[in-house]
Structure formats: structure tokens, C-alpha cells
Amino acid sequence: MKKYVCDVCGWVYDPAVGVPEAGIPAGTPFEDLPDDFECPLCSVGKDEFSPVEE
């Protein structure tokens, strides 16, 4: 599963970790995040994230 980085603040969504404090369990692919998902640091939406090239 691919990681995604917030284009605004640089926070990285890692599907292996999820966002437990937001109720998103580990193993949740970015594509399966709710449409209203927001960056936990700067509150921008999913459209402001880009895939991390590894």
C-alpha cells in the first residue's frame, strides 16, 4: 500500500499505521479513506495529498 503526503504541511499518511486517533484503523488504503478525510495537522482534504514516490 502506498503512502501519501500532504502537499501543504508534509504530514504522511501511512496505511500500515492508519490514523487511530481519527478512527482509521491500520491497513486502510488511502483510497478507502472517507471523502471528508482531513489532514490531522493542517485540516486540508484528500485532494491536497500526493503519492509518496519511494
PyMOL Python script that loads the backbone (N, CA, C, O; Angstrom):
from pymol import cmd

cmd.read_pdbstr("""\
ATOM      1  N   MET A   1       0.842  -1.192   0.000  1.00  0.00           N
ATOM      2  CA  MET A   1       0.000   0.000   0.000  1.00  0.00           C
ATOM      3  C   MET A   1       0.879   1.245   0.000  1.00  0.00           C
ATOM      4  O   MET A   1       1.892   1.315   0.696  1.00  0.00           O
ATOM      5  N   LYS A   2       0.476   2.198  -0.777  1.00  0.00           N
ATOM      6  CA  LYS A   2       1.262   3.405  -0.991  1.00  0.00           C
ATOM      7  C   LYS A   2       0.993   4.452   0.097  1.00  0.00           C
ATOM      8  O   LYS A   2      -0.136   4.613   0.560  1.00  0.00           O
ATOM      9  N   LYS A   3       2.051   5.154   0.488  1.00  0.00           N
ATOM     10  CA  LYS A   3       1.921   6.274   1.418  1.00  0.00           C
ATOM     11  C   LYS A   3       1.565   7.532   0.626  1.00  0.00           C
ATOM     12  O   LYS A   3       1.890   7.653  -0.555  1.00  0.00           O
ATOM     13  N   TYR A   4       0.898   8.453   1.294  1.00  0.00           N
ATOM     14  CA  TYR A   4       0.533   9.734   0.681  1.00  0.00           C
ATOM     15  C   TYR A   4       1.001  10.863   1.591  1.00  0.00           C
ATOM     16  O   TYR A   4       0.942  10.749   2.815  1.00  0.00           O
ATOM     17  N   VAL A   5       1.469  11.959   0.981  1.00  0.00           N
ATOM     18  CA  VAL A   5       1.978  13.097   1.747  1.00  0.00           C
ATOM     19  C   VAL A   5       1.074  14.304   1.516  1.00  0.00           C
ATOM     20  O   VAL A   5       0.611  14.547   0.402  1.00  0.00           O
ATOM     21  N   CYS A   6       0.835  15.051   2.585  1.00  0.00           N
ATOM     22  CA  CYS A   6       0.061  16.286   2.490  1.00  0.00           C
ATOM     23  C   CYS A   6       0.913  17.327   1.773  1.00  0.00           C
ATOM     24  O   CYS A   6       2.028  17.625   2.200  1.00  0.00           O
ATOM     25  N   ASP A   7       0.381  17.880   0.678  1.00  0.00           N
ATOM     26  CA  ASP A   7       1.117  18.878  -0.096  1.00  0.00           C
ATOM     27  C   ASP A   7       1.291  20.189   0.664  1.00  0.00           C
ATOM     28  O   ASP A   7       2.159  20.991   0.322  1.00  0.00           O
ATOM     29  N   VAL A   8       0.480  20.411   1.684  1.00  0.00           N
ATOM     30  CA  VAL A   8       0.518  21.680   2.414  1.00  0.00           C
ATOM     31  C   VAL A   8       1.526  21.638   3.563  1.00  0.00           C
ATOM     32  O   VAL A   8       2.366  22.529   3.693  1.00  0.00           O
ATOM     33  N   CYS A   9       1.436  20.584   4.404  1.00  0.00           N
ATOM     34  CA  CYS A   9       2.275  20.585   5.613  1.00  0.00           C
ATOM     35  C   CYS A   9       3.308  19.463   5.663  1.00  0.00           C
ATOM     36  O   CYS A   9       4.197  19.488   6.514  1.00  0.00           O
ATOM     37  N   GLY A  10       3.210  18.472   4.764  1.00  0.00           N
ATOM     38  CA  GLY A  10       4.195  17.405   4.744  1.00  0.00           C
ATOM     39  C   GLY A  10       3.877  16.198   5.597  1.00  0.00           C
ATOM     40  O   GLY A  10       4.674  15.261   5.651  1.00  0.00           O
ATOM     41  N   TRP A  11       2.711  16.192   6.278  1.00  0.00           N
ATOM     42  CA  TRP A  11       2.319  15.022   7.065  1.00  0.00           C
ATOM     43  C   TRP A  11       2.132  13.843   6.119  1.00  0.00           C
ATOM     44  O   TRP A  11       1.600  14.007   5.021  1.00  0.00           O
ATOM     45  N   VAL A  12       2.567  12.656   6.535  1.00  0.00           N
ATOM     46  CA  VAL A  12       2.487  11.466   5.685  1.00  0.00           C
ATOM     47  C   VAL A  12       1.435  10.507   6.224  1.00  0.00           C
ATOM     48  O   VAL A  12       1.465  10.126   7.395  1.00  0.00           O
ATOM     49  N   TYR A  13       0.502  10.123   5.352  1.00  0.00           N
ATOM     50  CA  TYR A  13      -0.454   9.064   5.691  1.00  0.00           C
ATOM     51  C   TYR A  13       0.177   7.728   5.336  1.00  0.00           C
ATOM     52  O   TYR A  13       0.494   7.469   4.175  1.00  0.00           O
ATOM     53  N   ASP A  14       0.356   6.888   6.334  1.00  0.00           N
ATOM     54  CA  ASP A  14       0.925   5.551   6.150  1.00  0.00           C
ATOM     55  C   ASP A  14      -0.188   4.545   6.400  1.00  0.00           C
ATOM     56  O   ASP A  14      -0.628   4.389   7.539  1.00  0.00           O
ATOM     57  N   PRO A  15      -0.654   3.854   5.354  1.00  0.00           N
ATOM     58  CA  PRO A  15      -1.757   2.913   5.549  1.00  0.00           C
ATOM     59  C   PRO A  15      -1.422   1.767   6.501  1.00  0.00           C
ATOM     60  O   PRO A  15      -2.327   1.157   7.070  1.00  0.00           O
ATOM     61  N   ALA A  16      -0.153   1.470   6.681  1.00  0.00           N
ATOM     62  CA  ALA A  16       0.229   0.419   7.630  1.00  0.00           C
ATOM     63  C   ALA A  16      -0.047   0.838   9.063  1.00  0.00           C
ATOM     64  O   ALA A  16      -0.173  -0.010   9.947  1.00  0.00           O
ATOM     65  N   VAL A  17      -0.143   2.153   9.299  1.00  0.00           N
ATOM     66  CA  VAL A  17      -0.379   2.688  10.638  1.00  0.00           C
ATOM     67  C   VAL A  17      -1.815   3.176  10.786  1.00  0.00           C
ATOM     68  O   VAL A  17      -2.416   3.020  11.848  1.00  0.00           O
ATOM     69  N   GLY A  18      -2.375   3.773   9.717  1.00  0.00           N
ATOM     70  CA  GLY A  18      -3.698   4.383   9.809  1.00  0.00           C
ATOM     71  C   GLY A  18      -3.630   5.667  10.609  1.00  0.00           C
ATOM     72  O   GLY A  18      -2.559   6.252  10.776  1.00  0.00           O
ATOM     73  N   VAL A  19      -4.775   6.100  11.101  1.00  0.00           N
ATOM     74  CA  VAL A  19      -4.850   7.273  11.982  1.00  0.00           C
ATOM     75  C   VAL A  19      -5.787   6.883  13.128  1.00  0.00           C
ATOM     76  O   VAL A  19      -6.952   7.278  13.151  1.00  0.00           O
ATOM     77  N   PRO A  20      -5.252   6.089  14.097  1.00  0.00           N
ATOM     78  CA  PRO A  20      -6.119   5.552  15.157  1.00  0.00           C
ATOM     79  C   PRO A  20      -6.900   6.625  15.913  1.00  0.00           C
ATOM     80  O   PRO A  20      -8.050   6.406  16.295  1.00  0.00           O
ATOM     81  N   GLU A  21      -6.279   7.784  16.126  1.00  0.00           N
ATOM     82  CA  GLU A  21      -6.964   8.840  16.878  1.00  0.00           C
ATOM     83  C   GLU A  21      -8.143   9.431  16.105  1.00  0.00           C
ATOM     84  O   GLU A  21      -8.991  10.109  16.685  1.00  0.00           O
ATOM     85  N   ALA A  22      -8.198   9.172  14.790  1.00  0.00           N
ATOM     86  CA  ALA A  22      -9.318   9.633  13.958  1.00  0.00           C
ATOM     87  C   ALA A  22     -10.243   8.469  13.603  1.00  0.00           C
ATOM     88  O   ALA A  22     -11.149   8.624  12.785  1.00  0.00           O
ATOM     89  N   GLY A  23     -10.018   7.303  14.217  1.00  0.00           N
ATOM     90  CA  GLY A  23     -10.870   6.153  13.971  1.00  0.00           C
ATOM     91  C   GLY A  23     -10.568   5.417  12.677  1.00  0.00           C
ATOM     92  O   GLY A  23     -11.405   4.662  12.183  1.00  0.00           O
ATOM     93  N   ILE A  24      -9.368   5.633  12.116  1.00  0.00           N
ATOM     94  CA  ILE A  24      -8.972   4.962  10.874  1.00  0.00           C
ATOM     95  C   ILE A  24      -7.962   3.874  11.228  1.00  0.00           C
ATOM     96  O   ILE A  24      -6.823   4.165  11.592  1.00  0.00           O
ATOM     97  N   PRO A  25      -8.393   2.615  11.117  1.00  0.00           N
ATOM     98  CA  PRO A  25      -7.506   1.523  11.558  1.00  0.00           C
ATOM     99  C   PRO A  25      -6.332   1.283  10.621  1.00  0.00           C
ATOM    100  O   PRO A  25      -6.376   1.636   9.443  1.00  0.00           O
ATOM    101  N   ALA A  26      -5.288   0.680  11.162  1.00  0.00           N
ATOM    102  CA  ALA A  26      -4.143   0.261  10.353  1.00  0.00           C
ATOM    103  C   ALA A  26      -4.641  -0.659   9.250  1.00  0.00           C
ATOM    104  O   ALA A  26      -5.574  -1.436   9.451  1.00  0.00           O
ATOM    105  N   GLY A  27      -4.019  -0.566   8.092  1.00  0.00           N
ATOM    106  CA  GLY A  27      -4.401  -1.396   6.966  1.00  0.00           C
ATOM    107  C   GLY A  27      -5.405  -0.743   6.029  1.00  0.00           C
ATOM    108  O   GLY A  27      -5.844  -1.370   5.065  1.00  0.00           O
ATOM    109  N   THR A  28      -5.782   0.521   6.299  1.00  0.00           N
ATOM    110  CA  THR A  28      -6.749   1.223   5.457  1.00  0.00           C
ATOM    111  C   THR A  28      -6.023   1.938   4.321  1.00  0.00           C
ATOM    112  O   THR A  28      -5.265   2.874   4.577  1.00  0.00           O
ATOM    113  N   PRO A  29      -6.237   1.518   3.069  1.00  0.00           N
ATOM    114  CA  PRO A  29      -5.603   2.214   1.948  1.00  0.00           C
ATOM    115  C   PRO A  29      -6.116   3.649   1.841  1.00  0.00           C
ATOM    116  O   PRO A  29      -7.250   3.939   2.223  1.00  0.00           O
ATOM    117  N   PHE A  30      -5.280   4.538   1.323  1.00  0.00           N
ATOM    118  CA  PHE A  30      -5.664   5.947   1.174  1.00  0.00           C
ATOM    119  C   PHE A  30      -6.970   6.069   0.392  1.00  0.00           C
ATOM    120  O   PHE A  30      -7.826   6.887   0.726  1.00  0.00           O
ATOM    121  N   GLU A  31      -7.116   5.250  -0.649  1.00  0.00           N
ATOM    122  CA  GLU A  31      -8.306   5.305  -1.491  1.00  0.00           C
ATOM    123  C   GLU A  31      -9.581   4.992  -0.717  1.00  0.00           C
ATOM    124  O   GLU A  31     -10.668   5.406  -1.120  1.00  0.00           O
ATOM    125  N   ASP A  32      -9.455   4.261   0.399  1.00  0.00           N
ATOM    126  CA  ASP A  32     -10.623   3.879   1.189  1.00  0.00           C
ATOM    127  C   ASP A  32     -10.925   4.842   2.329  1.00  0.00           C
ATOM    128  O   ASP A  32     -11.880   4.634   3.078  1.00  0.00           O
ATOM    129  N   LEU A  33     -10.115   5.899   2.470  1.00  0.00           N
ATOM    130  CA  LEU A  33     -10.413   6.897   3.496  1.00  0.00           C
ATOM    131  C   LEU A  33     -11.726   7.590   3.138  1.00  0.00           C
ATOM    132  O   LEU A  33     -12.060   7.708   1.959  1.00  0.00           O
ATOM    133  N   PRO A  34     -12.472   8.049   4.141  1.00  0.00           N
ATOM    134  CA  PRO A  34     -13.729   8.747   3.844  1.00  0.00           C
ATOM    135  C   PRO A  34     -13.486   9.990   2.983  1.00  0.00           C
ATOM    136  O   PRO A  34     -12.420  10.601   3.060  1.00  0.00           O
ATOM    137  N   ASP A  35     -14.465  10.358   2.174  1.00  0.00           N
ATOM    138  CA  ASP A  35     -14.331  11.527   1.300  1.00  0.00           C
ATOM    139  C   ASP A  35     -14.081  12.807   2.089  1.00  0.00           C
ATOM    140  O   ASP A  35     -13.483  13.751   1.572  1.00  0.00           O
ATOM    141  N   ASP A  36     -14.536  12.839   3.337  1.00  0.00           N
ATOM    142  CA  ASP A  36     -14.365  14.053   4.155  1.00  0.00           C
ATOM    143  C   ASP A  36     -13.106  13.982   5.035  1.00  0.00           C
ATOM    144  O   ASP A  36     -12.953  14.776   5.963  1.00  0.00           O
ATOM    145  N   PHE A  37     -12.199  13.022   4.739  1.00  0.00           N
ATOM    146  CA  PHE A  37     -10.951  12.922   5.497  1.00  0.00           C
ATOM    147  C   PHE A  37     -10.174  14.231   5.395  1.00  0.00           C
ATOM    148  O   PHE A  37     -10.089  14.840   4.329  1.00  0.00           O
ATOM    149  N   GLU A  38      -9.612  14.648   6.524  1.00  0.00           N
ATOM    150  CA  GLU A  38      -8.776  15.852   6.570  1.00  0.00           C
ATOM    151  C   GLU A  38      -7.440  15.517   7.192  1.00  0.00           C
ATOM    152  O   GLU A  38      -7.343  14.647   8.059  1.00  0.00           O
ATOM    153  N   CYS A  39      -6.403  16.218   6.741  1.00  0.00           N
ATOM    154  CA  CYS A  39      -5.080  16.075   7.336  1.00  0.00           C
ATOM    155  C   CYS A  39      -5.174  16.384   8.827  1.00  0.00           C
ATOM    156  O   CYS A  39      -5.718  17.421   9.206  1.00  0.00           O
ATOM    157  N   PRO A  40      -4.650  15.493   9.685  1.00  0.00           N
ATOM    158  CA  PRO A  40      -4.728  15.741  11.130  1.00  0.00           C
ATOM    159  C   PRO A  40      -3.932  16.957  11.593  1.00  0.00           C
ATOM    160  O   PRO A  40      -4.185  17.475  12.681  1.00  0.00           O
ATOM    161  N   LEU A  41      -2.972  17.424  10.785  1.00  0.00           N
ATOM    162  CA  LEU A  41      -2.176  18.583  11.201  1.00  0.00           C
ATOM    163  C   LEU A  41      -2.718  19.909  10.683  1.00  0.00           C
ATOM    164  O   LEU A  41      -2.772  20.893  11.421  1.00  0.00           O
ATOM    165  N   CYS A  42      -3.124  19.934   9.403  1.00  0.00           N
ATOM    166  CA  CYS A  42      -3.499  21.238   8.838  1.00  0.00           C
ATOM    167  C   CYS A  42      -4.926  21.289   8.277  1.00  0.00           C
ATOM    168  O   CYS A  42      -5.360  22.329   7.783  1.00  0.00           O
ATOM    169  N   SER A  43      -5.645  20.179   8.351  1.00  0.00           N
ATOM    170  CA  SER A  43      -7.072  20.116   8.021  1.00  0.00           C
ATOM    171  C   SER A  43      -7.441  20.280   6.554  1.00  0.00           C
ATOM    172  O   SER A  43      -8.596  20.579   6.252  1.00  0.00           O
ATOM    173  N   VAL A  44      -6.493  20.093   5.625  1.00  0.00           N
ATOM    174  CA  VAL A  44      -6.865  20.117   4.216  1.00  0.00           C
ATOM    175  C   VAL A  44      -7.440  18.757   3.831  1.00  0.00           C
ATOM    176  O   VAL A  44      -7.228  17.769   4.534  1.00  0.00           O
ATOM    177  N   GLY A  45      -8.163  18.707   2.719  1.00  0.00           N
ATOM    178  CA  GLY A  45      -8.828  17.489   2.294  1.00  0.00           C
ATOM    179  C   GLY A  45      -7.929  16.539   1.521  1.00  0.00           C
ATOM    180  O   GLY A  45      -6.762  16.831   1.262  1.00  0.00           O
ATOM    181  N   LYS A  46      -8.503  15.383   1.153  1.00  0.00           N
ATOM    182  CA  LYS A  46      -7.761  14.338   0.436  1.00  0.00           C
ATOM    183  C   LYS A  46      -7.190  14.827  -0.887  1.00  0.00           C
ATOM    184  O   LYS A  46      -6.183  14.303  -1.362  1.00  0.00           O
ATOM    185  N   ASP A  47      -7.825  15.825  -1.481  1.00  0.00           N
ATOM    186  CA  ASP A  47      -7.366  16.321  -2.789  1.00  0.00           C
ATOM    187  C   ASP A  47      -6.044  17.072  -2.689  1.00  0.00           C
ATOM    188  O   ASP A  47      -5.448  17.413  -3.711  1.00  0.00           O
ATOM    189  N   GLU A  48      -5.582  17.332  -1.470  1.00  0.00           N
ATOM    190  CA  GLU A  48      -4.313  18.032  -1.258  1.00  0.00           C
ATOM    191  C   GLU A  48      -3.172  17.066  -0.897  1.00  0.00           C
ATOM    192  O   GLU A  48      -2.137  17.485  -0.377  1.00  0.00           O
ATOM    193  N   PHE A  49      -3.373  15.777  -1.177  1.00  0.00           N
ATOM    194  CA  PHE A  49      -2.361  14.749  -0.897  1.00  0.00           C
ATOM    195  C   PHE A  49      -1.805  14.208  -2.211  1.00  0.00           C
ATOM    196  O   PHE A  49      -2.512  14.144  -3.217  1.00  0.00           O
ATOM    197  N   SER A  50      -0.543  13.824  -2.190  1.00  0.00           N
ATOM    198  CA  SER A  50       0.118  13.225  -3.352  1.00  0.00           C
ATOM    199  C   SER A  50       0.771  11.918  -2.938  1.00  0.00           C
ATOM    200  O   SER A  50       1.219  11.786  -1.799  1.00  0.00           O
ATOM    201  N   PRO A  51       0.833  10.933  -3.861  1.00  0.00           N
ATOM    202  CA  PRO A  51       1.516   9.677  -3.521  1.00  0.00           C
ATOM    203  C   PRO A  51       2.994   9.918  -3.267  1.00  0.00           C
ATOM    204  O   PRO A  51       3.632  10.734  -3.932  1.00  0.00           O
ATOM    205  N   VAL A  52       3.525   9.191  -2.290  1.00  0.00           N
ATOM    206  CA  VAL A  52       4.964   9.265  -1.990  1.00  0.00           C
ATOM    207  C   VAL A  52       5.677   8.344  -2.955  1.00  0.00           C
ATOM    208  O   VAL A  52       5.358   7.159  -3.046  1.00  0.00           O
ATOM    209  N   GLU A  53       6.649   8.891  -3.679  1.00  0.00           N
ATOM    210  CA  GLU A  53       7.452   8.084  -4.585  1.00  0.00           C
ATOM    211  C   GLU A  53       8.625   7.501  -3.824  1.00  0.00           C
ATOM    212  O   GLU A  53       9.478   8.234  -3.324  1.00  0.00           O
ATOM    213  N   GLU A  54       8.665   6.183  -3.739  1.00  0.00           N
ATOM    214  CA  GLU A  54       9.740   5.533  -2.987  1.00  0.00           C
ATOM    215  C   GLU A  54      10.678   4.804  -3.885  1.00  0.00           C
ATOM    216  O   GLU A  54      11.641   4.200  -3.413  1.00  0.00           O
TER     217      GLU A  54
END
""", "prot")
cmd.dss("prot")
cmd.show_as("cartoon", "prot")
cmd.util.cbc("prot")
cmd.orient("prot")
